[in-house]
Amino acid sequence: MPLTNAEKQRRYREKRDSDPNRRAEFLARCKSKYQSDIGVGKRKRIIEMTPREQRKQRKEWRKIKSKQRKRKKSNHTILTPPSSPQPAPRTNPSRTSQYTQEEKIDGKVLQGQ
């Protein structure tokens, strides 16, 4: 059965990231590409944006972050095994529990009045 594009991509990334030298080269290329994009003007830093663009960008970041949090929370609930049932608290007969039917005044139990 042929691989799907997602599986091919996953294998390629795993192979690339498994070798530390290849990963370092890849990250260096990404960094230089980012720097050149900023130099050319394809990308702007947040400080270089107008206030309106800043609001728009930050709104987009908030939306992305909230989706990430929801995804993380749902994964956590899915992957967490169900909690074991809590046993009922054991009742230990003690002197105080024996006198619950009788009146208590100032810490003394009044019996058979």
C-alpha positions as CSV (number, residue, x, y, z in Angstrom):
1,M,0.0,0.0,0.0
2,P,1.5,3.4,-1.0
3,L,2.3,6.0,1.6
4,T,0.1,9.0,2.0
5,N,1.7,12.5,1.6
6,A,1.4,13.0,5.4
7,E,3.3,9.8,6.0
8,K,6.0,10.6,3.5
9,Q,6.4,14.0,5.1
10,R,6.5,12.5,8.6
11,R,9.2,10.1,7.6
12,Y,11.2,12.8,5.9
13,R,11.1,15.0,9.0
14,E,12.0,12.1,11.3
15,K,15.0,11.3,9.1
16,R,16.1,14.9,8.9
17,D,15.8,15.4,12.7
18,S,17.4,12.1,13.6
19,D,20.9,13.4,12.6
20,P,22.0,16.3,14.7
21,N,24.2,17.8,12.0
22,R,21.4,17.8,9.4
23,R,19.0,19.3,12.0
24,A,21.6,22.0,12.8
25,E,22.0,22.8,9.0
26,F,18.2,22.9,8.6
27,L,17.8,25.3,11.5
28,A,20.6,27.5,10.2
29,R,18.9,27.7,6.8
30,C,15.6,28.6,8.4
31,K,17.2,31.3,10.4
32,S,19.0,32.8,7.4
33,K,15.8,32.7,5.4
34,Y,13.9,34.5,8.2
35,Q,16.7,37.2,8.4
36,S,16.6,37.7,4.6
37,D,12.8,37.9,4.6
38,I,13.0,40.7,7.2
39,G,15.8,42.4,5.2
40,V,13.8,42.3,1.9
41,G,10.6,43.4,3.6
42,K,8.5,40.2,3.2
43,R,8.1,40.0,7.0
44,K,7.9,42.6,9.7
45,R,8.7,42.5,13.3
46,I,5.9,43.5,15.6
47,I,7.7,46.7,16.6
48,E,7.8,47.7,12.9
49,M,4.0,47.3,12.4
50,T,1.4,50.0,12.7
51,P,-0.8,49.9,15.8
52,R,-3.7,48.5,13.7
53,E,-1.4,45.7,12.3
54,Q,-0.1,45.0,15.8
55,R,-3.7,44.5,17.1
56,K,-4.5,42.3,14.2
57,Q,-1.4,40.2,14.6
58,R,-1.8,39.8,18.4
59,K,-5.4,38.8,17.9
60,E,-4.3,36.1,15.5
61,W,-1.7,35.0,18.0
62,R,-4.3,34.8,20.7
63,K,-6.6,32.7,18.5
64,I,-3.8,30.3,17.6
65,K,-2.7,30.0,21.2
66,S,-6.3,29.3,22.4
67,K,-6.6,26.6,19.8
68,Q,-3.3,25.1,21.0
69,R,-4.5,25.1,24.6
70,K,-7.8,23.4,23.7
71,R,-6.0,20.8,21.6
72,K,-3.6,20.2,24.5
73,K,-6.4,19.9,27.0
74,S,-8.4,17.5,24.8
75,N,-5.3,15.4,24.2
76,H,-4.7,15.3,27.9
77,T,-8.3,14.2,28.7
78,I,-8.1,11.6,25.9
79,L,-4.8,10.1,27.0
80,T,-5.4,10.2,30.7
81,P,-6.7,6.9,31.9
82,P,-9.9,7.0,33.9
83,S,-9.4,7.5,37.6
84,S,-9.9,4.5,39.8
85,P,-13.1,4.5,41.9
86,Q,-12.7,6.0,45.3
87,P,-13.5,3.6,48.1
88,A,-16.1,4.7,50.6
89,P,-14.5,6.0,53.8
90,R,-14.3,3.3,56.4
91,T,-16.2,4.0,59.5
92,N,-14.1,3.4,62.6
93,P,-16.3,3.0,65.6
94,S,-15.0,5.4,68.2
95,R,-16.2,6.8,71.4
96,T,-17.4,10.0,69.9
97,S,-19.4,8.2,67.2
98,Q,-21.1,6.1,69.8
99,Y,-22.5,9.1,71.5
100,T,-23.9,10.8,68.5
101,Q,-27.5,10.2,69.6
102,E,-26.9,11.7,73.0
103,E,-26.6,15.4,73.8
104,K,-23.2,16.9,74.3
105,I,-22.7,19.9,76.5
106,D,-19.3,21.6,77.0
107,G,-17.6,18.5,75.7
108,K,-19.3,16.2,78.3
109,V,-21.8,13.5,77.2
110,L,-25.0,13.5,79.2
111,Q,-26.3,10.0,79.5
112,G,-29.8,8.8,80.5
113,Q,-31.3,11.9,82.0
